[in-house]
Amino acid sequence: MEPYARLERADEVSAGGLILDLSGPTPCAALIARQDRRGRLIWSLPKGHIEAGETAEIAALREVHEETGIRGRILAPLGTINFWFVADQRRIHKTVHHFLLQAIGGELSDADVEVDQVAWVPLAAVGATLSYGDERRLISQVAELLRAEAAVSAPGLSRESDPE
């Protein structure tokens, strides 16, 4: 018999993302850390539950701000992670929608009660810092997404817009 067969099943949906400070010479990401049951710091992307009436995008912006103190704008979808865990005598299937965000204001803060630490981490070190493999896999596409964003937002004249 499956060990969790008698547990009630629940679905939860959250949103969050990787928020980048692109204003300096080295892009950095705001990561959060929580202590696990053994007292170890677990570094992850900020995320949280989608509230009634929110889209995943709005929830991601809100949660990132609440957990890091940083306000952002969404650049692109980063991906979705699905996983299972057991809590409160329930077997929970969690879906987390992640977005790539650019910092537009705020100050880095660990004031949120759910966060033990928050830090700016150089983008090149984010993969090595994150504790969860599924989040590390999402990071692998960031460079390409940033190149695509730069190409879209870069000023330039096309043949059609050439004034001559």
Backbone as JSON, one array per atom type, in Angstrom:
{
  "sequence": "MEPYARLERADEVSAGGLILDLSGPTPCAALIARQDRRGRLIWSLPKGHIEAGETAEIAALREVHEETGIRGRILAPLGTINFWFVADQRRIHKTVHHFLLQAIGGELSDADVEVDQVAWVPLAAVGATLSYGDERRLISQVAELLRAEAAVSAPGLSRESDPE",
  "N": [[0.83, -1.18, 0.0], [0.52, 2.23, -0.8], [2.36, 4.69, 1.0], [1.24, 7.24, 1.41], [-1.39, 7.04, 0.77], [-3.69, 7.38, 2.31], [-3.77, 10.02, 2.96], [-5.2, 13.25, 2.65], [-5.44, 14.94, -0.45], [-4.11, 17.94, -1.78], [-4.01, 20.87, -3.83], [-1.74, 23.44, -4.55], [-0.92, 26.71, -5.65], [1.64, 28.86, -6.58], [3.66, 31.82, -7.09], [6.58, 33.54, -8.28], [9.98, 34.58, -8.6], [13.08, 35.32, -10.32], [14.76, 38.08, -9.52], [16.54, 40.68, -10.9], [19.25, 42.97, -10.51], [20.24, 45.12, -12.76], [21.68, 47.39, -12.99], [24.36, 47.89, -12.41], [27.86, 47.1, -13.13], [28.05, 44.34, -12.88], [25.59, 42.0, -13.2], [23.24, 41.21, -10.67], [21.34, 39.01, -8.52], [18.52, 38.94, -6.35], [18.28, 36.8, -3.73], [16.6, 34.6, -1.42], [16.79, 33.19, 1.9], [15.89, 30.51, 4.0], [15.66, 28.78, 7.11], [16.03, 25.28, 7.35], [14.59, 22.32, 8.9], [16.75, 21.28, 10.19], [18.28, 23.44, 10.76], [19.84, 24.44, 8.75], [20.67, 26.84, 6.22], [18.61, 27.38, 3.5], [18.82, 28.35, 0.32], [16.88, 30.13, -2.01], [14.63, 31.06, -4.72], [12.55, 33.94, -4.4], [9.1, 33.52, -3.57], [5.54, 32.85, -3.45], [2.13, 32.18, -2.35], [-0.54, 32.53, -4.72], [-2.92, 34.96, -4.47], [-6.51, 35.34, -4.11], [-8.06, 36.53, -7.03], [-5.7, 37.44, -8.15], [-3.32, 37.42, -10.84], [-0.75, 35.16, -11.98], [1.46, 36.68, -12.63], [1.06, 39.14, -11.25], [1.03, 38.21, -8.62], [3.66, 37.23, -8.48], [5.18, 39.6, -8.67], [4.29, 40.89, -6.31], [4.99, 39.02, -4.27], [7.81, 38.8, -4.59], [8.52, 41.41, -3.95], [7.55, 41.55, -1.27], [9.16, 39.59, -0.01], [11.8, 40.31, -0.52], [12.06, 43.06, -0.51], [12.43, 44.43, -2.82], [11.18, 46.09, -5.64], [9.88, 45.2, -8.83], [9.85, 44.7, -12.43], [8.33, 42.62, -14.84], [10.22, 40.75, -17.09], [10.18, 38.39, -18.6], [8.58, 35.14, -18.86], [9.89, 32.54, -16.79], [9.64, 29.89, -16.21], [7.94, 26.9, -15.03], [7.59, 25.06, -12.05], [6.86, 21.93, -10.65], [6.03, 20.07, -7.77], [5.83, 17.65, -5.05], [4.83, 17.45, -1.62], [4.5, 16.65, 1.89], [2.43, 17.94, 4.37], [0.82, 19.0, 7.35], [-0.82, 16.72, 7.55], [-1.57, 16.31, 4.91], [-1.18, 15.54, 1.47], [0.51, 17.38, -0.72], [0.35, 18.9, -3.86], [2.3, 21.06, -5.49], [2.49, 23.88, -7.58], [4.61, 26.15, -9.06], [4.92, 29.2, -10.57], [7.39, 30.85, -12.26], [9.12, 33.92, -12.92], [11.24, 36.09, -14.83], [12.57, 38.97, -13.59], [13.2, 42.51, -13.53], [14.86, 44.68, -11.36], [13.4, 47.65, -10.15], [13.24, 49.38, -8.08], [13.17, 50.03, -4.49], [14.55, 48.62, -1.43], [16.9, 46.2, -0.43], [15.79, 43.8, 1.85], [15.26, 41.81, 4.76], [12.91, 41.74, 6.16], [10.49, 40.35, 6.01], [8.63, 37.89, 7.7], [8.84, 35.26, 6.9], [11.32, 34.93, 5.87], [14.73, 34.37, 6.45], [17.23, 35.32, 5.65], [18.41, 37.59, 3.14], [19.97, 38.3, 0.07], [22.06, 39.99, -2.32], [23.28, 38.36, -5.05], [25.89, 37.7, -7.28], [24.99, 37.19, -10.67], [26.34, 35.15, -12.04], [26.96, 33.42, -9.97], [24.61, 32.48, -8.98], [23.43, 29.95, -9.67], [25.11, 28.15, -8.3], [24.54, 28.89, -5.73], [21.81, 28.52, -5.19], [19.67, 26.21, -3.54], [17.92, 24.28, -4.53], [17.6, 21.94, -7.13], [15.7, 22.1, -9.23], [15.18, 24.83, -9.37], [17.73, 25.73, -10.04], [17.92, 24.7, -12.62], [16.09, 26.35, -13.97], [17.51, 28.74, -14.08], [19.38, 28.39, -16.05], [18.49, 29.4, -18.48], [18.54, 32.15, -18.35], [20.52, 33.93, -19.4], [20.05, 33.83, -22.18], [17.41, 34.82, -22.26], [17.86, 37.42, -21.32], [19.46, 38.41, -23.39], [17.57, 38.37, -25.47], [15.69, 40.19, -24.46], [17.26, 42.51, -24.42], [17.68, 42.86, -27.15], [15.1, 43.46, -28.02], [14.52, 45.82, -26.65], [16.53, 47.54, -27.42], [17.5, 50.57, -28.93], [17.31, 51.43, -32.37], [17.59, 51.79, -35.9], [15.46, 50.52, -38.3], [15.16, 49.31, -41.67], [12.66, 50.1, -42.59], [12.12, 52.25, -40.94], [14.02, 54.11, -41.49], [14.85, 57.45, -41.98], [15.67, 58.52, -44.42]],
  "CA": [[0.0, 0.0, 0.0], [1.26, 3.49, -0.88], [2.37, 5.27, 2.34], [0.45, 8.47, 1.51], [-2.69, 6.77, 0.16], [-4.78, 7.83, 3.17], [-3.7, 11.46, 3.17], [-5.98, 14.12, 1.77], [-4.61, 15.59, -1.45], [-4.42, 19.35, -2.0], [-3.21, 21.56, -4.84], [-1.38, 24.82, -4.23], [-0.28, 27.41, -6.76], [2.42, 30.01, -6.15], [4.4, 32.54, -8.14], [7.74, 34.28, -7.8], [10.92, 34.69, -9.68], [14.46, 35.77, -10.22], [14.79, 39.53, -9.74], [17.91, 41.09, -11.2], [19.7, 44.35, -10.53], [21.04, 45.24, -13.97], [22.17, 48.77, -13.05], [25.8, 47.97, -12.23], [28.68, 46.37, -14.11], [27.82, 42.91, -12.71], [24.2, 41.7, -12.84], [23.06, 40.47, -9.42], [19.99, 38.54, -8.25], [18.13, 38.9, -4.94], [17.86, 35.47, -3.29], [16.19, 34.52, -0.03], [17.16, 31.97, 2.61], [15.1, 30.08, 5.15], [16.28, 27.65, 7.79], [15.26, 24.04, 7.33], [14.38, 21.72, 10.22], [18.06, 21.01, 10.79], [18.96, 24.7, 11.0], [20.64, 24.83, 7.59], [20.07, 27.85, 5.35], [18.21, 26.91, 2.18], [18.71, 29.52, -0.56], [15.9, 29.9, -3.07], [14.01, 32.22, -5.36], [11.37, 34.39, -3.66], [7.84, 33.03, -4.14], [4.47, 32.66, -2.48], [0.79, 31.84, -2.86], [-1.34, 33.46, -5.53], [-4.12, 35.34, -3.74], [-7.75, 35.41, -4.9], [-8.13, 37.67, -7.94], [-4.39, 37.77, -8.71], [-2.7, 36.6, -11.87], [0.57, 34.69, -11.56], [2.4, 37.8, -12.78], [0.86, 40.09, -10.15], [1.49, 37.53, -7.41], [5.12, 37.18, -8.5], [5.67, 40.94, -8.33], [3.99, 41.14, -4.9], [5.78, 38.14, -3.42], [9.21, 39.2, -4.67], [8.65, 42.65, -3.15], [7.37, 41.24, 0.15], [10.23, 38.76, 0.54], [13.14, 40.88, -0.73], [12.05, 44.52, -0.42], [12.73, 44.98, -4.15], [10.09, 46.17, -6.63], [10.39, 44.84, -10.13], [8.98, 44.58, -13.61], [8.54, 41.32, -15.46], [10.87, 40.73, -18.4], [9.8, 37.19, -19.35], [8.34, 33.93, -18.05], [11.12, 31.78, -16.57], [9.29, 28.47, -16.2], [7.06, 26.39, -13.98], [8.1, 23.9, -11.31], [5.84, 21.14, -9.94], [6.58, 19.11, -6.82], [4.94, 17.12, -4.02], [5.34, 17.35, -0.26], [3.48, 16.33, 2.89], [2.34, 18.89, 5.48], [-0.5, 19.06, 7.99], [-1.57, 15.49, 7.21], [-2.05, 16.4, 3.53], [-0.2, 15.35, 0.39], [0.31, 18.62, -1.47], [0.95, 19.09, -5.18], [2.54, 22.5, -5.61], [2.92, 24.42, -8.86], [5.17, 27.49, -8.87], [5.2, 29.92, -11.81], [8.52, 31.75, -12.06], [9.32, 34.96, -13.92], [12.47, 36.87, -14.8], [12.2, 40.35, -13.28], [14.25, 43.52, -13.4], [14.65, 45.57, -10.22], [13.12, 49.05, -10.5], [13.23, 50.2, -6.87], [13.14, 49.36, -3.2], [15.81, 48.32, -0.76], [17.01, 44.81, -0.01], [15.36, 43.69, 3.24], [14.79, 40.5, 5.22], [11.86, 42.04, 7.13], [9.41, 39.37, 5.92], [8.79, 36.86, 8.74], [9.13, 33.96, 6.28], [12.67, 34.99, 5.31], [15.79, 34.53, 7.45], [18.27, 36.16, 5.06], [18.25, 37.97, 1.75], [21.28, 38.77, -0.39], [22.34, 40.16, -3.74], [24.27, 37.37, -5.46], [26.23, 37.87, -8.7], [24.24, 36.26, -11.51], [27.19, 33.99, -12.35], [27.04, 32.53, -8.8], [23.26, 32.1, -8.52], [23.24, 28.51, -9.8], [25.84, 27.47, -7.24], [23.99, 29.31, -4.44], [20.47, 27.97, -5.0], [19.65, 24.89, -2.91], [17.04, 23.34, -5.24], [17.99, 21.64, -8.51], [14.72, 22.57, -10.2], [15.41, 26.27, -9.55], [19.0, 25.88, -10.78], [17.63, 24.44, -14.04], [15.45, 27.54, -14.54], [18.52, 29.78, -14.24], [20.18, 28.12, -17.24], [17.99, 30.13, -19.64], [18.51, 33.59, -18.07], [21.38, 34.68, -20.33], [19.33, 33.94, -23.46], [16.26, 35.72, -22.07], [18.38, 38.79, -21.22], [19.85, 38.81, -24.75], [16.34, 38.64, -26.22], [15.13, 41.44, -23.92], [18.12, 43.61, -24.88], [17.43, 43.04, -28.58], [13.78, 44.08, -28.18], [14.49, 47.17, -26.1], [17.63, 48.36, -27.94], [17.1, 51.49, -30.0], [17.99, 51.21, -33.64], [16.76, 52.06, -37.07], [15.27, 49.44, -39.27], [15.04, 49.82, -43.04], [11.36, 50.75, -42.72], [12.05, 53.5, -40.18], [15.09, 54.99, -41.93], [14.23, 58.69, -42.46], [16.09, 58.92, -45.77]],
  "C": [[0.88, 1.25, 0.0], [1.2, 4.19, 0.48], [1.49, 6.51, 2.49], [-0.98, 8.28, 0.99], [-3.84, 7.32, 1.0], [-4.77, 9.32, 3.42], [-4.59, 12.2, 2.17], [-5.01, 14.8, 0.81], [-5.07, 17.03, -1.62], [-3.5, 19.9, -3.08], [-2.96, 22.98, -4.37], [-0.67, 25.42, -5.43], [0.39, 28.66, -6.22], [3.09, 30.66, -7.35], [5.55, 33.3, -7.49], [8.72, 34.42, -8.95], [12.31, 35.11, -9.29], [14.46, 37.26, -10.54], [16.24, 39.97, -9.83], [18.1, 42.58, -11.06], [20.67, 44.44, -11.7], [21.7, 46.61, -14.08], [23.68, 48.89, -12.94], [26.55, 47.17, -13.28], [28.48, 44.85, -14.05], [26.36, 42.68, -12.35], [24.14, 40.84, -11.57], [21.59, 40.1, -9.24], [19.74, 38.56, -6.74], [17.6, 37.5, -4.63], [17.48, 35.53, -1.82], [16.67, 33.21, 0.57], [16.23, 31.77, 3.8], [15.85, 28.93, 5.81], [15.39, 26.42, 7.66], [15.18, 23.48, 8.75], [15.69, 21.43, 10.95], [18.87, 22.28, 11.05], [19.86, 25.16, 9.87], [19.92, 25.91, 6.8], [19.82, 27.25, 3.98], [17.97, 28.15, 1.33], [17.78, 29.19, -1.72], [15.47, 31.21, -3.7], [12.81, 32.65, -4.5], [10.09, 33.95, -4.37], [6.8, 32.93, -3.05], [3.15, 32.42, -3.16], [0.18, 32.95, -3.69], [-2.63, 33.71, -4.76], [-5.32, 35.4, -4.68], [-7.75, 36.69, -5.75], [-6.8, 38.06, -8.57], [-4.06, 36.87, -9.9], [-1.36, 36.12, -11.31], [1.59, 35.83, -11.61], [2.29, 38.78, -11.61], [1.34, 39.48, -8.83], [3.01, 37.49, -7.34], [5.71, 38.53, -8.11], [5.47, 41.23, -6.84], [4.88, 40.31, -3.99], [7.26, 38.5, -3.43], [9.44, 40.46, -3.84], [8.54, 42.36, -1.66], [8.58, 40.52, 0.74], [11.62, 39.35, 0.4], [13.21, 42.38, -0.48], [12.24, 45.2, -1.76], [11.48, 44.95, -5.03], [10.68, 45.87, -8.0], [9.38, 44.95, -11.23], [9.33, 43.26, -14.28], [9.15, 41.49, -16.84], [10.37, 39.57, -19.25], [9.39, 36.08, -18.37], [9.65, 33.15, -17.94], [10.85, 30.27, -16.56], [8.43, 28.11, -15.01], [7.67, 25.15, -13.37], [6.92, 23.26, -10.6], [6.55, 20.19, -8.99], [5.53, 18.72, -5.8], [5.62, 17.21, -2.68], [4.18, 17.03, 0.67], [3.57, 17.36, 4.01], [0.92, 18.87, 6.03], [-1.4, 17.89, 7.59], [-2.2, 15.55, 5.82], [-0.88, 16.15, 2.59], [-0.46, 16.5, -0.59], [1.07, 18.6, -2.78], [1.07, 20.59, -5.38], [3.05, 22.82, -7.0], [3.4, 25.84, -8.61], [5.53, 28.06, -10.24], [6.29, 30.95, -11.52], [8.65, 32.71, -13.24], [10.7, 35.57, -13.74], [12.06, 38.32, -14.63], [13.43, 41.25, -13.23], [13.89, 44.43, -12.24], [14.42, 46.99, -10.71], [13.07, 49.95, -9.26], [13.2, 49.34, -5.62], [14.52, 49.17, -2.63], [15.79, 46.88, -0.27], [16.71, 44.7, 1.48], [14.92, 42.26, 3.55], [13.69, 40.67, 6.28], [10.7, 41.04, 7.11], [9.65, 38.25, 6.93], [9.13, 35.48, 8.17], [10.56, 33.86, 5.76], [13.68, 35.2, 6.43], [16.92, 35.42, 6.96], [17.89, 36.49, 3.63], [19.59, 38.56, 1.3], [21.27, 39.0, -1.9], [23.47, 39.2, -4.07], [24.61, 37.62, -6.93], [25.54, 36.79, -9.54], [25.05, 35.0, -11.82], [27.26, 32.99, -11.2], [25.67, 32.03, -8.34], [23.05, 30.59, -8.58], [23.92, 27.73, -8.69], [25.27, 27.79, -5.85], [22.64, 28.68, -4.16], [20.54, 26.53, -4.47], [18.87, 23.85, -3.7], [17.44, 23.19, -6.71], [17.0, 22.16, -9.53], [14.83, 24.08, -10.41], [16.7, 26.53, -10.3], [18.77, 25.65, -12.27], [16.95, 25.65, -14.7], [16.47, 28.62, -14.89], [19.31, 29.6, -15.53], [19.72, 28.91, -18.46], [18.04, 31.66, -19.48], [19.33, 34.38, -19.07], [20.68, 34.88, -21.67], [18.13, 34.88, -23.35], [16.72, 37.18, -21.98], [18.84, 39.3, -22.59], [18.62, 39.17, -25.58], [15.7, 39.94, -25.76], [15.93, 42.64, -24.41], [17.87, 43.9, -26.36], [16.11, 43.76, -28.83], [13.81, 45.53, -27.74], [15.59, 48.08, -26.64], [17.14, 49.29, -29.04], [17.91, 51.21, -31.26], [17.03, 51.48, -34.78], [16.65, 50.82, -37.93], [15.15, 50.09, -40.64], [13.76, 50.62, -43.2], [11.32, 52.1, -42.0], [13.16, 54.48, -40.55], [14.49, 56.26, -42.52], [14.63, 59.08, -43.88], [15.29, 58.29, -46.86]]
}
